[in-house]
Amino acid sequence: MNRKELVSAALAHREPPVIPHHMDFTAQALDRLREYTGDDDIEEKLGACLHYVQYWGWPTEIEGMPGYFRDEFGVIWDRTGLDKDIGVVRDPQITDLTGSDYVFPSCDTDRLRRDIEALIASRGDRFTMMGFGFCMFERAWSLMGMENVYMSMAVCPDELELFFDRICDYYLPLIDIALEYDVDGIYFGDDWGQQNGLLFGAKHWRRFIKPRIARFYERVKSRNKYVMQHSCGDCHEILPDLIELGLDCYQTFQPEIYDIRAIKREYGRDLTFWGGVSVQKALPYMGRDELIAEIASVADALRSDGGFIIAPTHAITPDIPPENILTMAEVFLNQGKYLKNI
């Protein structure tokens, strides 16, 4: 089976001969791995089964302000600190939602099409998705500030619902463009969880987020494509909601948060889980033998009946030793040697 077929089997809950795997990198971590290996093509050689790019506004460095980037939405991202990939919002565009005259941008759809066409042209045998990040809650807090979003849930919830509708209306035509192309699925990125539970509770998630992502998912499912959803953190309260809406694959699946065997038993017939190898507790700290044993344990817990893409639980961060990245890749690429019943 090629890489796309491995992922497709997992998504169909058929156990493939080997578990499909993936690795994402922060820019700093990838630079460090390239320096360590002396191989500029090392990422390609790791054999990841997934292939995607994300649109979230194309931040462009501001002339005369090194380390500061402005996206299409007017948001300025400060990347002068530790976070060199996304950054920290410098000044919210909206300080008072009830009196805001904020106008959403006109997306450069020609550029979006070029990105998708380049993605398709470079896919090889990989499972290919177009991604849309910062596409609901994260778009709101990047424009308003997180505290302002939380306060608006209590103080002006009707206005906030209308604002989320505007975000949804912005993204739907972009999703339609992506669905014109021969992609295998659409990937949505929007963080809702923290280490223990949701950032703003299931009640608010169901009011403000669920109806809008329902429109996203319905659009994708109407074209018989897979829906993949990223959210960091503990989202166990809303997994039934996501299944109800038609979600196929949930990422990221963090073993320091979830009882992964219990969640697999409860939801594994409906969801494929993507992740499992902890970037918090395993990859930065474990020695080679301990890490191999941890990966084998995760694989044993989650691989039955398909429904699993093994991967780090986050884009690989700079604190993870290159040796551990290569050990993980060695296990992923040689599963018959390291994993049970392969």
Stockholm file with secondary structure:
# STOCKHOLM 1.0

chainA/1-342         MNRKELVSAALAHREPPVIPHHMDFTAQALDRLREYTGDDDIEEKLGACLHYVQYWGWPTEIEGMPGYFRDEFGVIWDRTGLDKDIGVVRDPQITDLTGSDYVFPSCDTDRLRRDIEALIASRGDRFTMMGFGFCMFERAWSLMGMENVYMSMAVCPDELELFFDRICDYYLPLIDIALEYDVDGIYFGDDWGQQNGLLFGAKHWRRFIKPRIARFYERVKSRNKYVMQHSCGDCHEILPDLIELGLDCYQTFQPEIYDIRAIKREYGRDLTFWGGVSVQKALPYMGRDELIAEIASVADALRSDGGFIIAPTHAITPDIPPENILTMAEVFLNQGKYLKNI
#=GR chainA/1-342 SS CCHHHHHHHHHTTCCCSSCCBCCCBCHHHHHHHHHHHTCTTHHHHTCCSEEEEEESCCCEECTTCTTEEECTTSCEEECSSSCCSSCEESSCSCSCGGGCCCCCCCCCHHHHHHHHHHHHHTCTTSEEEEEEESCSHHHHHHHHCHHHHHHHHHHCHHHHHHHHHHHHHHHHHHHHHHHTSCCSEEEEECCCBCSSSBSSHHHHIIIIIHHHHHHHHHHHHTTTCEEEEECCSCCGGGHHHHHHHTCCEEEEECTTTSCHHHHHHHHTTTCEEEEEECTTTTTTTCCHHHHHHHHHHHHHHHCTTSCEEEEESSSBCTTSCHHHHHHHHHHHHTHHHHSTTC
#=GC SS_cons         CCHHHHHHHHHTTCCCSSCCBCCCBCHHHHHHHHHHHTCTTHHHHTCCSEEEEEESCCCEECTTCTTEEECTTSCEEECSSSCCSSCEESSCSCSCGGGCCCCCCCCCHHHHHHHHHHHHHTCTTSEEEEEEESCSHHHHHHHHCHHHHHHHHHHCHHHHHHHHHHHHHHHHHHHHHHHTSCCSEEEEECCCBCSSSBSSHHHHIIIIIHHHHHHHHHHHHTTTCEEEEECCSCCGGGHHHHHHHTCCEEEEECTTTSCHHHHHHHHTTTCEEEEEECTTTTTTTCCHHHHHHHHHHHHHHHCTTSCEEEEESSSBCTTSCHHHHHHHHHHHHTHHHHSTTC
//
